[in-house]
């Protein structure tokens, strides 16, 4: 068998998310600061006699199989656009380490990894911009997951401003293991015309990032808490374990705490995991701007 290796599908963290409007077609307009972690799902590909998707990992049982699966939809979209170049059957193996429907871009990151990995496997000559346009057909988060670097996303998520300088942040991600539907959260949103992100100053370190984040927010946090009240407890416990900032990511229910150092983040993770063994708790780091290309390499 010929294998083109594996590709990481890192968790996406919305450090701040402002809802600034709504288009006539119903899509919401966002202004969001996004970073990607060093942890996430993993996708592997190899030649096969027929198309197959294998899912393993802690959250494998929660992954939808069939037409709603974003990995197989990404495979089929490349076939539709590139025809014969993308004809050879493949086995895709998804190691699902992130909770599903959790506000950290798991499915979108998986689809982005599938687009990149299969384009290489099938030796499709496609520019990043064209790949992002294809990804947008699958979901609004996929272009930013394809970029997978610190960025500000605007519009419905397709207007990306990558950041040339951004520090590594030490985070603890916590999810009460309750899936949360993005449309359901938006349906609870009372106000859709909100202010944009504060002007992004140069953020050389964690302290400056925390100061900037304190002036920002996640407009989806309040409506998400109406649907999953446990989010309030998660945020409270993150602060109590020493987080400089605690906030929900995306449409939830995953929350993050920003910590001054990796040892302090690990101490908080250990405490929270012991206290709540039923929660998803992960200590991780964001990828700094100068580290962001590492995940694009196959092994």
C-alpha positions in Angstrom: 0.0 0.0 0.0 1.1 3.6 -0.7 0.6 5.8 2.3 0.7 9.6 2.4 0.9 9.6 6.1 -1.1 11.6 8.7 -2.1 15.1 9.4 -3.1 16.8 12.7 -6.5 18.3 13.1 -5.8 20.7 16.0 -8.5 22.1 18.2 -9.7 25.6 17.3 -10.2 28.0 20.2 -12.2 31.2 19.8 -10.4 33.4 22.3 -13.0 36.1 21.6 -16.1 36.0 19.5 -18.3 39.0 18.7 -21.5 38.6 16.7 -21.8 41.8 14.6 -24.8 41.2 12.4 -26.8 38.8 10.2 -26.9 38.4 6.5 -30.2 38.1 4.5 -29.5 34.4 4.0 -29.5 33.9 7.8 -25.7 33.5 8.2 -24.4 35.4 11.2 -21.5 37.9 10.8 -18.7 37.3 13.2 -15.5 39.0 14.4 -13.4 36.4 16.2 -9.8 35.9 17.4 -8.8 32.3 16.9 -5.8 30.2 17.9 -5.1 26.5 17.4 -3.7 24.1 20.0 -1.0 21.5 19.8 -3.6 18.8 20.6 -6.5 17.6 18.5 -7.7 14.8 16.3 -5.5 12.9 13.8 -6.3 11.8 10.3 -4.4 9.1 8.3 -4.8 8.0 4.7 -3.7 5.0 2.6 -4.6 3.4 -0.7 -7.4 0.9 -0.5 -9.5 -1.4 -2.6 -12.6 0.6 -1.7 -13.4 3.8 0.2 -13.4 3.2 3.9 -13.7 5.4 7.0 -12.4 4.0 10.3 -12.9 6.0 13.5 -11.1 5.3 16.7 -10.3 7.3 19.9 -12.1 8.3 23.0 -15.0 10.1 21.2 -15.3 7.7 18.2 -18.8 6.6 19.2 -20.1 10.2 18.9 -18.9 10.7 15.3 -21.7 10.7 12.7 -21.1 8.2 10.0 -22.7 8.7 6.5 -23.7 11.8 4.6 -23.3 14.1 7.5 -19.7 13.1 8.2 -17.4 16.1 7.2 -14.4 13.9 6.4 -16.2 11.8 3.8 -17.9 14.9 2.5 -14.5 16.5 2.0 -13.3 13.4 0.1 -16.3 13.4 -2.1 -16.1 17.2 -2.8 -12.5 16.8 -4.0 -13.7 13.9 -6.3 -16.5 16.1 -7.6 -14.2 19.0 -8.5 -11.1 17.1 -9.7 -12.7 14.0 -11.2 -10.1 11.5 -12.4 -7.2 13.0 -10.4 -9.1 12.0 -7.2 -10.5 8.7 -8.2 -8.3 6.1 -6.4 -10.2 4.6 -3.3 -8.7 5.4 0.1 -9.0 4.2 3.7 -9.2 7.2 6.0 -8.6 6.6 9.7 -9.8 9.3 12.1 -8.5 9.3 15.6 -11.2 11.2 17.4 -9.8 12.8 20.6 -11.9 15.9 20.8 -15.6 15.9 21.9 -18.2 16.3 19.2 -20.4 19.5 18.9 -18.2 21.2 21.5 -17.2 24.6 20.0 -13.6 23.8 19.3 -14.0 23.0 15.6 -13.5 19.3 15.8 -15.5 18.3 12.7 -14.3 21.4 10.7 -10.6 20.7 11.7 -11.1 17.0 10.6 -12.5 18.2 7.2 -9.7 20.6 6.7 -7.2 17.9 7.4 -9.0 15.6 5.0 -8.8 18.3 2.2 -5.1 18.9 2.7 -4.2 15.2 3.2 -6.2 13.9 0.2 -4.9 16.8 -2.1 -1.4 15.5 -1.4 -2.3 11.8 -1.6 -4.0 12.3 -5.0 -1.3 14.8 -6.0 -3.8 17.5 -6.8 -2.2 20.9 -7.7 -4.4 23.3 -5.7 -3.5 26.7 -4.2 -4.4 27.4 -0.5 -6.9 30.0 -1.6 -8.8 27.6 -3.8 -8.7 25.0 -1.1 -10.2 27.5 1.3 -13.0 28.3 -1.2 -13.8 24.6 -1.5 -13.8 24.2 2.3 -16.3 27.1 2.7 -18.8 24.9 0.8 -18.6 22.4 3.6 -18.7 24.8 6.5 -17.9 28.4 7.6 -15.2 27.3 10.0 -13.2 25.2 7.5 -11.2 28.1 5.9 -9.8 29.1 9.3 -9.1 25.4 10.1 -7.2 25.1 6.9 -5.1 28.1 7.8 -4.7 26.7 11.3 -2.7 29.6 12.6 -3.4 32.6 14.9 -5.9 34.8 13.0 -8.9 37.1 13.1 -11.8 35.9 11.1 -14.6 38.1 9.9 -17.7 37.8 7.8 -19.2 34.3 8.2 -15.6 33.1 8.8 -14.2 33.4 5.3 -12.4 36.7 5.6 -9.2 35.8 7.3 -6.4 38.1 8.7 -3.5 35.9 9.8 -1.3 37.3 12.6 2.4 37.4 12.0 3.1 37.8 15.7 1.2 36.0 18.4 2.4 34.3 21.6 2.1 30.7 22.7 -0.7 30.6 25.3 -1.1 28.0 28.0 -4.7 26.8 28.1 -6.9 24.3 30.0 -9.9 23.2 27.9 -12.9 21.9 29.8 -16.1 20.5 28.4 -18.9 19.0 30.7 -19.3 16.4 28.0 -22.6 17.8 26.9 -22.9 18.3 23.1 -24.3 21.7 22.0 -25.9 22.5 18.7 -24.6 25.7 17.1 -28.0 26.6 15.5 -29.7 26.1 18.9 -27.3 28.6 20.5 -27.7 31.2 17.8 -31.5 30.8 18.2 -31.2 32.0 21.8 -29.1 35.0 20.9 -31.0 38.2 21.9 -28.9 40.8 20.1 -27.2 40.2 16.8 -25.8 43.7 16.2 -22.9 44.0 18.6 -19.6 45.9 18.6 -16.6 44.5 16.8 -13.4 43.2 18.4 -11.2 45.8 20.1 -8.2 46.9 17.9 -5.6 44.2 18.2 -2.4 45.6 19.6 0.9 43.8 19.5 0.7 41.0 22.1 4.2 39.9 23.0 3.3 37.7 25.9 0.6 36.0 28.0 0.0 39.1 30.3 -0.7 41.4 27.3 -2.9 38.8 25.7 -4.9 38.5 29.0 -5.3 42.2 29.2 -6.6 42.5 25.6 -8.9 39.5 26.1 -10.4 41.2 29.2 -11.8 43.9 26.9 -13.3 41.3 24.6 -16.1 38.7 25.0 -17.9 35.7 23.5 -21.4 36.8 22.5 -22.6 33.2 22.4 -21.7 32.5 26.0 -24.9 33.8 27.5 -27.3 32.0 25.1 -25.2 28.8 25.5 -25.5 29.0 29.3 -29.3 29.0 28.9 -29.1 25.6 27.2 -26.3 24.1 29.2 -26.2 25.7 32.7 -23.1 23.6 33.6 -21.0 26.1 31.5 -21.3 28.5 34.4 -19.8 25.9 36.8 -17.0 25.2 34.4 -16.0 28.9 34.1 -16.2 29.3 37.9 -13.9 26.4 38.5 -11.4 27.5 35.9 -11.1 30.9 37.7 -10.8 29.2 41.1 -7.9 27.0 39.8 -6.0 30.1 38.8 -7.1 31.1 35.3 -6.2 34.7 34.3 -9.2 34.6 31.9 -12.0 32.0 31.6 -14.3 32.0 28.6 -16.4 29.8 26.4 -15.0 28.9 23.0 -17.2 29.2 19.9 -20.8 28.0 20.4 -19.7 25.9 23.4 -19.9 24.1 25.6 -16.1 23.9 25.7 -14.5 26.6 27.9 -10.9 27.6 28.2 -8.8 29.0 31.0 -5.7 31.0 30.2 -2.8 30.3 32.6 0.6 32.0 33.2 2.6 28.9 32.6 2.5 25.2 31.6 3.0 23.9 35.1 0.1 26.0 36.5 -2.1 24.9 33.6 -1.2 21.2 34.4 -1.9 21.7 38.1 -5.3 23.1 37.2 -6.0 20.2 34.8 -5.1 17.7 37.4 -7.3 19.3 40.0 -10.3 19.6 37.6 -9.9 16.1 36.2 -9.8 14.6 39.7 -12.8 16.6 40.8 -14.9 16.0 37.7 -13.8 12.6 36.1 -16.9 12.9 33.8 -15.6 16.1 32.2 -13.3 16.5 29.2 -10.2 18.3 30.6 -7.1 19.0 28.6 -4.0 21.1 29.3 -2.5 22.3 26.1 -0.7 25.2 24.3 -1.7 27.3 21.4 0.6 27.3 18.3 2.4 30.6 18.0 2.4 32.3 14.7 5.9 31.1 13.8 5.0 27.4 14.6 1.8 27.3 12.6 3.0 25.5 9.5 4.2 22.4 11.4 0.8 20.6 11.2 0.7 20.9 7.4 3.6 18.4 7.1 2.6 14.8 6.6 4.5 11.9 8.3 
